[in-house]
């Protein structure tokens, strides 16, 4: 983990309530797709954890949805603004298990970390299928970016306004070697039941610190208690225990 | 000894800064970030006789100038703390450490304290009678002078190490609790634990925290903590460790002038993991500007005159 100052270079709306921000700063501690950064926002006590969407040299891309006070303040930020980030947080996805034809399943703002993952897997020559789920057409983003990486892309919308009508679990293709997923918990739970191969799930939780100190985001797993922020956010399918 | 040195229950501290229990784990996450041996000591994660998962999530909520937590004393239990955590802690921290202990009965406290008493690196036992986030125990010991005294008296029987009792602010008269602990043999008092509070998600029409209520910490509670440290300093003659909302060097000076011989820093570590290092570096310059030669000279200084 590192704490460093980043400078916003771009902050633009790319879909309904959805923003893409690029920042320049020291990204040397970000070593795997699926990791996240924790952003200090002036006037708020807790930092805001946001997953890494892409990374090139020392330029970071994040995509966030305005869901509360923190992300609403972020949406108003202008290029040139400096922000304190903790970087290199979380375990990230393990790419070594992908096999030849991994499937990436993303829902809404769970999609961004899968983009960096897709890019890395494509660099390794994998045949990557991306299954991207949204509520409706106006909330869609990045389907073309995944295509530009050479992924086979399928889109679902809950209202049928674009792509296959329904949820991602209505469109899971057969024949993939492994899967990686990120999205809202009901979707993750449905993906867990609908998939036949092994895979990795990235979870979201309200966090205190984001680096393993406060036990604010603990969950039970087959292998004991884990902290979403430090031992996660990525858990293997076999270790997940669903509660409720 | 340096300008920052102070003393806590007969043990010299190189610095008055003590990361508070529950915000610093067992030290090793922070040891990757900076040399934690610059700290006076730290109070490790609250330990109970049995392992605990704690409360369901969400356990964290934001508040104006602070946060609520309802972690609920997640910890591996005293036996695992001794066999697994303390050896790891010893690799990164070479000073006496403060062992924070919680319980649900007097027997729980006695069991954990007796076991931790046998650990050479444990310098102090911080007996937490003030956790607001557990049911059936925890804070109830800290809201009744007789129960507070009983826990203190029984724990004192099983340890030769200094016993510091950590008090709850969720009481009408904190000085009555502090005096009861002192009379029962406490070697020191630390305060304040978090203030009980809650938040409601207005879209879902439900409390934000799964536990419904949580403990408020952060800069929002600094003035409450200062007032209570001030009062307890006047009420007892044993050392007082002050905490609650400290987030910079000025806050440290203020808390010590209120009567604290050392200070604990809690939730500031969570939003700025380097805060204790940075305060350590800033204190000498601030002391110069304020005409303070040695930091221990200002303990209770605001009470004079």
HADDOCK unambig.tbl for C-alpha pairs under 7 A between the chains (distance, minus, plus):
assign (segid A and resid 44 and name CA) (segid B and resid 65 and name CA) 6.90 0.50 0.50
assign (segid A and resid 45 and name CA) (segid B and resid 62 and name CA) 6.94 0.50 0.50
assign (segid A and resid 45 and name CA) (segid B and resid 65 and name CA) 5.63 0.50 0.50
assign (segid A and resid 45 and name CA) (segid B and resid 66 and name CA) 5.57 0.50 0.50
assign (segid A and resid 46 and name CA) (segid B and resid 62 and name CA) 6.50 0.50 0.50
assign (segid A and resid 46 and name CA) (segid B and resid 271 and name CA) 6.00 0.50 0.50
assign (segid A and resid 47 and name CA) (segid B and resid 271 and name CA) 6.35 0.50 0.50
assign (segid A and resid 206 and name CA) (segid B and resid 58 and name CA) 6.04 0.50 0.50
assign (segid A and resid 206 and name CA) (segid B and resid 60 and name CA) 6.23 0.50 0.50
assign (segid A and resid 207 and name CA) (segid B and resid 60 and name CA) 6.38 0.50 0.50
assign (segid A and resid 208 and name CA) (segid B and resid 60 and name CA) 6.06 0.50 0.50
assign (segid A and resid 208 and name CA) (segid B and resid 270 and name CA) 6.45 0.50 0.50
assign (segid A and resid 209 and name CA) (segid B and resid 270 and name CA) 4.42 0.50 0.50
assign (segid A and resid 209 and name CA) (segid B and resid 271 and name CA) 5.88 0.50 0.50
assign (segid A and resid 213 and name CA) (segid B and resid 23 and name CA) 5.66 0.50 0.50
assign (segid A and resid 213 and name CA) (segid B and resid 24 and name CA) 5.48 0.50 0.50
assign (segid A and resid 213 and name CA) (segid B and resid 25 and name CA) 5.25 0.50 0.50
assign (segid A and resid 214 and name CA) (segid B and resid 22 and name CA) 5.84 0.50 0.50
assign (segid A and resid 214 and name CA) (segid B and resid 23 and name CA) 5.17 0.50 0.50
assign (segid A and resid 215 and name CA) (segid B and resid 71 and name CA) 6.52 0.50 0.50
assign (segid A and resid 216 and name CA) (segid B and resid 59 and name CA) 5.36 0.50 0.50
assign (segid A and resid 216 and name CA) (segid B and resid 60 and name CA) 5.90 0.50 0.50
assign (segid A and resid 216 and name CA) (segid B and resid 71 and name CA) 5.83 0.50 0.50
assign (segid A and resid 217 and name CA) (segid B and resid 57 and name CA) 6.62 0.50 0.50
assign (segid A and resid 217 and name CA) (segid B and resid 59 and name CA) 6.91 0.50 0.50
